[in-house]
Amino acid sequence: MSQNYRELPKKNFIETRDLLLEHIGEPGFENVPLEQCCGRAVARSYFAPDAVPNFARSPYDGFALRSVDVELASPDNPVVLKIVDEIRPGRVSSKILSKGEAVKILTGAPVPQTADCVIMHEKTSFTSTAVTVTESMKPQQNVVQIGEDQSKGCLLLSKGTVIDPAAAGLLASQGFSEICTYRKPRIGIISTGDEVQEIGRHLAFGKVYNANRYLLAAELQRLRFDYEYLGHCSDDPEQIAELLGTGLQQCDAVITTGGVSAGDYDYVPEAMVRCGVDVLAFGVKMKPGMACCYGMKNGRLCIALSGNPASAMTNFYAVAAPLLKKMAGYAAVCPKMFKVKMLNDFSKTARADRLLRGTLVLENGVCEMVASREQGNAVISSMSGSDLLAVVPAGHGPVASGEILDAFLI
């Protein structure tokens, strides 16, 4: 199949993505300290070993008392209670409240078993020995109940959930200090092309700086994946194949840019075949991002993207990123589609699915989009600040302002 990669049928970006996802296996897992887990996916489901909170506590600074003692309290009938103790957070009172008694209590402190409600201190008048209450209270009023946040045995995180700050706090609240997570994929980056020059020295005439290296590195950082820059290759199939082979030995996936179209010096697909990659997709029906090549070798993913920055990154968001997320064990890998109302026109016809980059605008509860003025394959400037891609389906004519399109966040 690899040797005849040019004969592979071209599919749209969703079909290509789904085809490739079938070839991504479940990653390995490892135990990681909780403070290092943000951005990782849990490799098993986590359940609450205890209720949180596991004691009834006060949500306010105030006074814990018996509701029966103040059932007739009103501004015209104030009730004076004797203060018999003070409870700070972390301290447990041994006092058993009798008729006409209350305890001063601070936020987060345990409510005594013989008290059944808490009144905010702002709603009372008090001295160091007595508190005056002028309103009635109901049983359990202003008491945070046992398990109000998490009941014992409840599901905290399902397998494949990505740990965000809230999830980290959730796990910490149950005392988990080490988490079983899927191993983060290590991604290698390779740049190709005789015209590409690394930054740090004067740009020679006819050359371009290696922007793609930094575009991809920044995006992989944002995804919290490990990566390394493997180097730059000239337009030489043997050199590309050698570096690809090395990269696929030491990385879980390798991403190349450049040399993937149908020109005389586009050698990357050939180099993939030379180093033993089974090519699964060559090109995709989308614009920008049509030029690409995807394959697998021994469970490791090879992603070849265009040398044009906007083209490369559009393909990355639409096809490559979901594959890498699956390699990281994410349960949800594909972006959620939603409707956007276009706020400006786009004059070209879509022969294949066209992905327009732009900026999300939320106005009066409606998702709207301002498409970037320049949508060319090589235009980096219009990518800056863009936060979503809108899909103009194949066969669609020019897009008019006010039209509704499907879109996804990037």
N, C-alpha and C positions, 0 to 999 in steps of 0.2 A: 504493500500500500504506500509506503513512504516514497519509494522511487517514482511512483506515479502521482505524486502529490498535486501536480498541475491539473490532473483530471478529477480531483475531488470536487463534488458539487458545492457551489457557494450558497450559503444560507444567510438569513438575516441575523442580526446580532443576538436576538433572544434564542433562536434555534441553535446557533453556534455555541453560545454560552451553556445552554442546557446539555448539548452533546458532550462538551468538554467536562462538565461537572460530573458526568457519569464515570469518568476515568480517574477522578480524584478519590483516593481512599481515605479512611479515617486515620488521623495522625496519631503518633505516640503521645504519651502523657507523662507528667512528672509532678512531684510535690514541690510547691513553691511557697515561700513566706508570703503572708497576706499582703504585706506592704509592697510587694513586687508584682502583684497580680493584676493591676489595672490594665485593661485592654486584652487580657487573656480570656479564653472560654473555659468554663468549668467542664471537666471530663466526666463528671457524674452529677446526679441530682443531689442537692443538699436540703435536708429537712431540719426543723427546729428541735434540738434535744430538750429544750425547756421553753416555758412561756416567757414572753417579754412584754411588760415587766413581770417578774415572778412574785411580786408583792403589790398590794394596793398602795398607791402613792398619791401625794398631793400635787396638783398642777400649778398651785399658787403659793405665795406667802400668805398665811392667814391663820385660821384657828380650826382645829378638828374638834368636833363636838357630836353630841347625840341629837338627831333631828327632833326627837320627842320633847326635848327640853325647850325648843324654840318654836313649836308648832303654833303657838298663839302670839308670837312676837310680831310687833308692828311699831311704827313710829309713835303711836299713842300708847303702846304697851311694851316698852323696851324690857328685854330680859338680860339680866346681869349674871354672867358665869364666872366662876373662880378659875384662874389659870393655875394649873397644877404641874405643868412640865413644859419643856421646850424640846422640839425634835428637829435636829438638823439632818441634812442628807447624809446617809451612811450610819446614822444612829437609830437605834430601836428603843422605843419607850416601853418600860415595864408597868407603866401606870394603868390601872383599871379605872375608867371614868365612872364616877357616880353621878347621881342626879345633881345638875347645877354646876358641872365641872367641864372644863375645856383645856386643850393643850395648844400652845403656840406651835405652829408647824411651818417649815420652810419648803420651798419648791423642790420636789423630788424626794422628800422624806417619806418614810412609811407611815401610813395612817394607822393609828392604834386599832386593834380589833374591836375595842368597845366603843369606838367612834364610827359613825356611818355617813358623815358629810363634812365638807370643808367650806368655810366662808372666807372670802377674800378680806384681807385686813382693811382694804379701802372702804369696805361696806360696814365697818364697825368703828366704834371708839373704844379705846383701851388704855389701861395703865400697865404697870409691870405685874399687877396681881389680879386684874379683872378685865373682862371684855364685855361690852354692851352690844347686843344684837337687836336690830329693829326690823327684821324680816324673817319669815318662816323659811325653813329648809326642808327638802325632801330627802328621804333615804338614798344614799349613794350620789347625791348631788356634789359635783366638783371632786369626784374621786376617780382617778385613773385605775381602771380595773385590771386584775391579773389577766395577762394575755391580750390586752387591748391592741398592742402592736403586732405581736406574733403569738399565736396559740401553739401549745406544745404539739409537735408532730406535723406542723403545717409545712408545705413546700416553700422553701426559701428561694432557691434557684434551680431551674431545670437544666438538664445536661445540654451543653452548647451555649448557655447564656454567657454573654460577654460581661465581665466584671467592670462596672463603672463605679464612680465614687459611692453612690448610694448602696450598690451591692456589696462593696467592701465594708461599709458601715454595718450593713445587715449581718454579714458573716461575723464581724467583730462583736456585734451585740450578743452573739451566741457563743462566743469564746473560741471560734476557730482561728488558730494562729498560722496554720499551714493548709494550703488548698491544693487539691488535685486538679491540675489544669492541663489542657492540651499544650503540647510543645509548640512554641512559636516557630513558624517557618523562617528559614534563613534564605534571603533572596540575593542573588548575584546580579549585578548590572554590568552590561557590556555595551560600549559605544562602537559603532563602525562608521567607516567612510573616510576617504582620502581628504575630504574637505574639512573634516572636524579637527579643531585645535583646542587643546586644554587651556583654561584660563590661567592667567598669571604672567603672560608675556604679550608683547605687542602682536596684534592680530595681523597676520600676513594677508596680502591682497588675494582675494578668491577663497579665503577660508572663513569658517564660521566657528564661534565659540561653542563649546560642548554644553549647551543649555539642557539637553535631555537628561544628562547624568544627574543634574541637580533637581530638575522637575521630578524625576522618579524617586530620588533619594528623599526629597521633602514629603512626597506622598506616602512613601513607605514608613517614614517617621510618624506621619499623622495616623497611620494604621497601627502603629506600635509594633511593626515587624522589624526583625534584625536584617541588616543588609550589608553588603560590601561591594565596593567598586572593583571589578575584576580587571578593568583596563580597556584600552582602545585598540581596535584593529583597523588596519587599512583594508581596502577592497581586495582581499585575497582569501579565497575559499579555504585554503589550507590553514592559514593563520586563524581565521574565524573558527574553523572546526576544532583546532587544537585548544583555543581558549574556551570554547563552548564545552568541550569534553572535560576540561579541568574544572570548570564551573559546576557542571552537573555531577561531579564527584564529591564536591565539598559543600554544595548548596542544595536546598530542597527545590528551588526554582531559579531559573536564570531568565532575565529580561534583556533583550537586545533592542537597539534602535538603529534604524537605517538598513539599507541593502535588502529590502524585503519585497520590493515591487517586481516589475517584469522587465527592468532595464538590463543593459549589457553587463553592468557591474553590480547587480543585485544578487549577491552570492549567499546570503544568509540561509535561505531554505536548503540550498545545495549543501552548505556546511552542516546544517542540522542532520541531513541524511548521512553525510560522511561520518559523523561521530555517533551514529546509531540511534538517532531520535526517530520514533515512529510518528510521522506527521499526520495529524488528525484533521486539521483545517488549514486551508491556504486561501486567504482572502475571505472577506465577509461583505454581505450586501448592506453597506451602510456608508454614509458620508458625513463628516470625514471619518477616517479610520478604516477604509476599505482594505488597504495594504497591510497584511499581517500574516503570520504563520504560527500555528500552535502544534505542539507535539509532546510526547511523553517518552522518557527513557528510564526504565527500572523504577517506575513510580515517581519520577522527578519531572517537573514541568518545565517546558521550554516555551517562552513567549517572545515572539519576534514582532516588533512594532515598527511603524514607519519612522523615518528620520525627521519628518515634519512634526514639530512639537504639538500643535493642536490636534493633528490627526492621531498621533501616538497616545495622547492623554484621553481623547474621546474613546478610543478603543479600550484603553486601560479601564476607564470607569464602567464602560458597558459590558465588557467581556472578562478582562483579566482580574479585576478586583474581586468579583464573586468567587473565582477559582482560588485565589490566594486566601480568601476568608474561609473557604471550605477546608483548605490545607491547615488552617489554624483552628479548626474544630468548631467554627461558628455554626449555630443552629440556623440562624437567618443570614443567608449570604446574598440574596438578590435584593436590589433596592425596591422600595415600595413605590408604586406608581400612583400619581394623583393628578387631578385636573388643574390646568392653569389657563387663565385668560390672557391672551397675548395683548400687549399694550403698544406694539408697533408692528409694522409690516415686514415680510421677507419675500423678496420678489422672485426667487428661483423655484423651479419645479423640482419635485423630489422623484428622481428615477428609482432610487433605492431609499430605504429609510434614512432620513436626514436628521441628525441630532444637533439642535441649535443650543448653543451655550448662552447663558444669560443670568439675570439677577432676579431673585424672588422678591415680590412686593406683596405685603399683606395689607389689604385695604377694605375696610367695612366687612370683615369676615370672609373675603374672597381672595383666593390665591391667584396672583397675577404675575406676569413675567415681562421684563424688559430684555429683549434679545440683544446681544452684543452687536454693535454696528458692523464689525468685521468678523466674518465667519470662515475665513480662509484657513487652509490646512496648516500653514506655517506661521499664523499670526498668534504670537504669545500674548501680546498686550491685551487682546480681548478676553483672554482666559482669566486675567487678574481680576479678582472680585466676583467672578462667576460662581454661583453656588448650586446651579441645577442645569439639567439638559432636558429640553423638550423634544419629543419625537414627532417629526413630520412623516407620516406613513408613505411608503412607496406608492407612486402614482398620483400623489397629491399635487395640486397646482400651487401657485403662490399663496403664501399665508397672509391673511388680512388681519389688521388690528381688530381685536374683539373676538377672534376665533378661539375655540377651546381645544387644547392639545393635552395629551398625556405627557407627564414629565416625571423625573426622579432627581433627588438630591445627590450631589457629589461631595 
